[in-house]
């Protein structure tokens, strides 16, 4: 296994936490993580080095925004939620 793939694999738990925070639904979050991993592994040759973590988070965030725009009735990410944080 290449160093890139090992780095991606090590990031899976963090990606799942981030996706669950964005989607607020475990099933949708797992789908987002799976799509993120597929895109990252398919685009391995495009990765120019640097921080794998930020690259994966960017892919996940962009997928989340795209899915929210395509099917807003299915789920609402945290930035479109009517619930407010107690700190704001």
N, CA, C and O of each residue as an XYZ file, in Angstrom:
352
protein
N       0.857     -1.184      0.000
C       0.000      0.000      0.000
C       0.898      1.239      0.000
O       1.886      1.295      0.731
N       0.551      2.221     -0.815
C       1.359      3.435     -0.912
C       1.154      4.322      0.308
O       0.192      4.164      1.060
N       2.072      5.249      0.485
C       1.980      6.186      1.612
C       0.710      7.032      1.498
O       0.079      7.350      2.506
N       0.339      7.393      0.268
C      -0.872      8.175      0.058
C      -2.097      7.414      0.554
O      -2.923      7.961      1.285
N      -2.207      6.164      0.155
C      -3.366      5.350      0.562
C      -3.389      5.125      2.067
O      -4.461      5.086      2.671
N      -2.229      4.978      2.673
C      -2.173      4.831      4.132
C      -2.644      6.108      4.817
O      -3.352      6.051      5.822
N      -2.255      7.254      4.276
C      -2.701      8.534      4.838
C      -4.210      8.694      4.715
O      -4.874      9.158      5.642
N      -4.740      8.308      3.566
C      -6.187      8.395      3.350
C      -6.914      7.466      4.322
O      -7.904      7.859      4.939
N      -6.425      6.250      4.455
C      -7.057      5.286      5.354
C      -7.030      5.770      6.803
O      -7.990      5.566      7.546
N      -5.951      6.399      7.197
C      -5.846      6.906      8.571
C      -6.835      8.044      8.840
O      -7.187      8.299      9.992
N      -7.282      8.728      7.781
C      -8.195      9.861      7.932
C      -9.674      9.466      7.984
O     -10.524     10.319      8.237
N      -9.990      8.210      7.755
C     -11.399      7.799      7.681
C     -12.192      8.136      8.944
O     -13.285      8.687      8.819
N     -11.706      7.838     10.154
C     -12.502      8.200     11.343
C     -12.767      9.708     11.450
O     -13.867     10.117     11.819
N     -11.779     10.520     11.134
C     -11.965     11.976     11.196
C     -12.948     12.449     10.131
O     -13.759     13.340     10.382
N     -12.877     11.853      8.945
C     -13.829     12.203      7.888
C     -15.255     11.843      8.291
O     -16.193     12.590      8.012
N     -15.413     10.700      8.945
C     -16.761     10.301      9.383
C     -17.310     11.279     10.416
O     -18.484     11.644     10.359
N     -16.474     11.704     11.356
C     -16.934     12.678     12.353
C     -17.345     13.989     11.693
O     -18.392     14.555     12.009
N     -16.511     14.463     10.778
C     -16.797     15.718     10.089
C     -18.067     15.610      9.251
O     -18.894     16.522      9.250
N     -18.220     14.508      8.547
C     -19.415     14.318      7.717
C     -20.678     14.250      8.571
O     -21.718     14.786      8.190
N     -20.587     13.597      9.713
C     -21.766     13.527     10.592
C     -22.110     14.899     11.156
O     -23.286     15.206     11.355
N     -21.116     15.716     11.413
C     -21.379     17.077     11.882
C     -22.033     17.912     10.781
O     -22.916     18.724     11.056
N     -21.604     17.714      9.547
C     -22.191     18.470      8.434
C     -23.602     18.004      8.102
O     -24.514     18.820      7.968
N     -23.779     16.703      7.971
C     -25.045     16.159      7.468
C     -26.077     15.933      8.565
O     -27.279     15.965      8.304
N     -25.615     15.707      9.779
C     -26.507     15.404     10.915
C     -27.354     14.164     10.673
O     -28.461     14.046     11.199
N     -26.834     13.250      9.881
C     -27.504     11.989      9.595
C     -26.409     10.966      9.303
O     -25.607     11.156      8.389
N     -26.375      9.890     10.072
C     -25.291      8.911      9.958
C     -25.237      8.252      8.586
O     -24.153      8.049      8.040
N     -26.392      7.916      8.025
C     -26.414      7.254      6.720
C     -25.930      8.180      5.604
O     -25.150      7.772      4.744
N     -26.391      9.405      5.625
C     -25.954     10.375      4.624
C     -24.463     10.645      4.797
O     -23.734     10.760      3.812
N     -24.010     10.745      6.039
C     -22.592     10.993      6.315
C     -21.721      9.858      5.793
O     -20.666     10.099      5.205
N     -22.156      8.637      6.005
C     -21.390      7.496      5.503
C     -21.324      7.501      3.978
O     -20.291      7.162      3.401
N     -22.415      7.882      3.327
C     -22.414      7.995      1.864
C     -21.434      9.080      1.406
O     -20.711      8.899      0.426
N     -21.418     10.199      2.117
C     -20.506     11.280      1.776
C     -19.047     10.848      1.916
O     -18.216     11.158      1.063
N     -18.748     10.136      2.987
C     -17.377      9.666      3.197
C     -16.987      8.675      2.103
O     -15.880      8.738      1.568
N     -17.886      7.776      1.778
C     -17.595      6.808      0.727
C     -17.330      7.521     -0.609
O     -16.372      7.190     -1.308
N     -18.163      8.483     -0.957
C     -17.959      9.239     -2.188
C     -16.639     10.008     -2.154
O     -15.942     10.103     -3.164
N     -16.303     10.550     -0.999
C     -15.036     11.267     -0.837
C     -13.855     10.342     -1.073
O     -12.908     10.703     -1.772
N     -13.907      9.154     -0.493
C     -12.809      8.205     -0.649
C     -12.671      7.742     -2.096
O     -11.558      7.601     -2.603
N     -13.790      7.509     -2.754
C     -13.745      7.094     -4.158
C     -13.093      8.188     -4.995
O     -12.215      7.908     -5.812
N     -13.515      9.420     -4.797
C     -12.949     10.527     -5.575
C     -11.471     10.716     -5.280
O     -10.679     10.959     -6.190
N     -11.099     10.607     -4.014
C      -9.695     10.798     -3.639
C      -8.812      9.713     -4.247
O      -7.737     10.005     -4.770
N      -9.262      8.471     -4.178
C      -8.447      7.380     -4.704
C      -8.390      7.393     -6.231
O      -7.377      7.015     -6.820
N      -9.465      7.822     -6.861
C      -9.446      7.949     -8.319
C      -8.527      9.078     -8.770
O      -7.947      9.024     -9.855
N      -8.400     10.095     -7.932
C      -7.612     11.279     -8.291
C      -6.244     11.295     -7.625
O      -5.623     12.352     -7.515
N      -5.781     10.165     -7.192
C      -4.492     10.092     -6.496
C      -3.374     10.719     -7.325
O      -2.506     11.397     -6.775
N      -3.384     10.505     -8.617
C      -2.330     11.038     -9.475
C      -2.364     12.558     -9.574
O      -1.372     13.175     -9.962
N      -3.507     13.174     -9.225
C      -3.624     14.629     -9.260
C      -3.137     15.291     -7.969
O      -2.916     16.501     -7.927
N      -2.975     14.489     -6.925
C      -2.519     15.025     -5.647
C      -1.038     15.378     -5.773
O      -0.214     14.511     -6.064
N      -0.708     16.625     -5.560
C       0.650     17.110     -5.788
C       1.514     17.089     -4.533
O       2.632     17.605     -4.537
N       1.012     16.508     -3.485
C       1.748     16.516     -2.224
C       1.146     17.536     -1.285
O       0.222     18.266     -1.644
N       1.667     17.576     -0.108
C       1.135     18.509      0.870
C       0.262     17.797      1.880
O       0.517     16.647      2.238
N      -0.756     18.478      2.332
C      -1.606     17.974      3.409
C      -2.782     17.174      2.847
O      -3.698     17.736      2.247
N      -2.745     15.875      3.045
C      -3.832     14.999      2.589
C      -5.118     15.352      3.335
O      -6.207     15.310      2.763
N      -4.983     15.695      4.594
C      -6.149     15.997      5.429
C      -6.976     17.143      4.844
O      -8.193     17.023      4.696
N      -6.323     18.235      4.518
C      -7.076     19.382      3.988
C      -7.663     19.061      2.621
O      -8.754     19.527      2.293
N      -6.962     18.277      1.826
C      -7.466     17.883      0.510
C      -8.737     17.049      0.658
O      -9.713     17.272     -0.059
N      -8.729     16.096      1.579
C      -9.907     15.250      1.802
C     -11.069     16.049      2.374
O     -12.215     15.842      1.976
N     -10.787     16.963      3.305
C     -11.853     17.793      3.861
C     -12.472     18.683      2.784
O     -13.679     18.923      2.796
N     -11.657     19.169      1.862
C     -12.174     19.997      0.775
C     -13.104     19.185     -0.126
O     -14.182     19.649     -0.499
N     -12.678     17.978     -0.469
C     -13.529     17.101     -1.287
C     -14.847     16.840     -0.568
O     -15.911     16.935     -1.181
N     -14.796     16.517      0.706
C     -16.003     16.219      1.479
C     -16.914     17.429      1.585
O     -18.129     17.304      1.431
N     -16.354     18.583      1.843
C     -17.162     19.806      1.949
C     -17.840     20.125      0.618
O     -19.022     20.467      0.591
N     -17.109     20.015     -0.469
C     -17.697     20.290     -1.791
C     -18.790     19.289     -2.144
O     -19.816     19.667     -2.710
N     -18.582     18.018     -1.816
C     -19.630     17.019     -2.051
C     -20.879     17.332     -1.228
O     -22.001     17.188     -1.714
N     -20.682     17.753      0.000
C     -21.812     18.086      0.875
C     -22.617     19.246      0.300
O     -23.846     19.202      0.263
N     -21.926     20.266     -0.141
C     -22.611     21.420     -0.729
C     -23.364     21.027     -1.996
O     -24.490     21.472     -2.219
N     -22.739     20.193     -2.823
C     -23.379     19.765     -4.064
C     -24.622     18.939     -3.784
O     -25.655     19.141     -4.423
N     -24.539     18.007     -2.833
C     -25.694     17.170     -2.521
C     -26.811     17.992     -1.893
O     -27.987     17.712     -2.126
N     -26.467     18.987     -1.111
C     -27.489     19.845     -0.513
C     -28.202     20.662     -1.582
O     -29.400     20.923     -1.470
N     -27.481     21.061     -2.601
C     -28.097     21.835     -3.682
C     -28.981     20.969     -4.565
O     -30.012     21.427     -5.057
N     -28.577     19.713     -4.767
C     -29.332     18.822     -5.639
C     -30.606     18.319     -4.983
O     -31.662     18.300     -5.617
N     -30.523     17.913     -3.727
C     -31.696     17.342     -3.048
C     -31.893     17.956     -1.664
O     -31.676     17.286     -0.654
N     -32.299     19.213     -1.609
C     -32.449     19.875     -0.314
C     -33.558     19.290      0.553
O     -33.534     19.452      1.773
N     -34.514     18.625     -0.044
C     -35.613     18.066      0.750
C     -35.176     16.832      1.533
O     -35.757     16.519      2.572
N     -34.156     16.131      1.040
C     -33.720     14.895      1.698
C     -33.011     15.167      3.017
O     -33.210     14.443      3.992
N     -32.191     16.197      3.050
C     -31.458     16.497      4.276
C     -31.000     17.939      4.244
O     -30.900     18.557      3.185
N     -30.731     18.449      5.404
C     -30.294     19.830      5.527
C     -28.985     19.869      6.301
O     -28.952     19.481      7.469
N     -27.919     20.324      5.683
C     -26.649     20.413      6.390
C     -26.707     21.476      7.471
O     -27.653     22.262      7.517
N     -25.727     21.509      8.324
C     -25.764     22.383      9.488
C     -25.909     23.849      9.126
O     -26.523     24.597      9.887
N     -25.360     24.300      7.978
C     -25.441     25.721      7.676
C     -26.811     26.131      7.166
O     -27.083     27.323      7.017
N     -27.684     25.158      6.894
C     -29.050     25.486      6.489
C     -30.070     25.078      7.536
O     -31.275     25.146      7.293
N     -29.609     24.665      8.668
C     -30.504     24.208      9.720
C     -31.121     25.396     10.434
O     -30.490     26.445     10.573
N     -32.332     25.233     10.878
C     -32.989     26.302     11.616
C     -32.580     26.287     13.095
O     -32.796     27.262     13.815
N     -31.992     25.181     13.534
C     -31.517     25.088     14.917
C     -30.299     25.980     15.085
O     -29.448     26.061     14.199
N     -30.226     26.637     16.212
C     -29.097     27.522     16.477
C     -28.266     26.951     17.596
O     -28.773     26.296     18.507
N     -27.011     27.206     17.511
C     -26.093     26.773     18.560
C     -26.343     27.620     19.800
O     -26.674     28.802     19.702
N     -26.183     27.014     20.943
C     -26.430     27.751     22.188
C     -25.387     28.851     22.403
O     -25.582     29.734     23.239
N     -24.294     28.802     21.663
C     -23.211     29.780     21.846
C     -23.380     31.002     20.975
O     -22.623     31.961     21.128
N     -24.352     31.013     20.056
C     -24.446     32.109     19.100
C     -25.518     33.044     19.488
O     -25.749     34.037     18.799
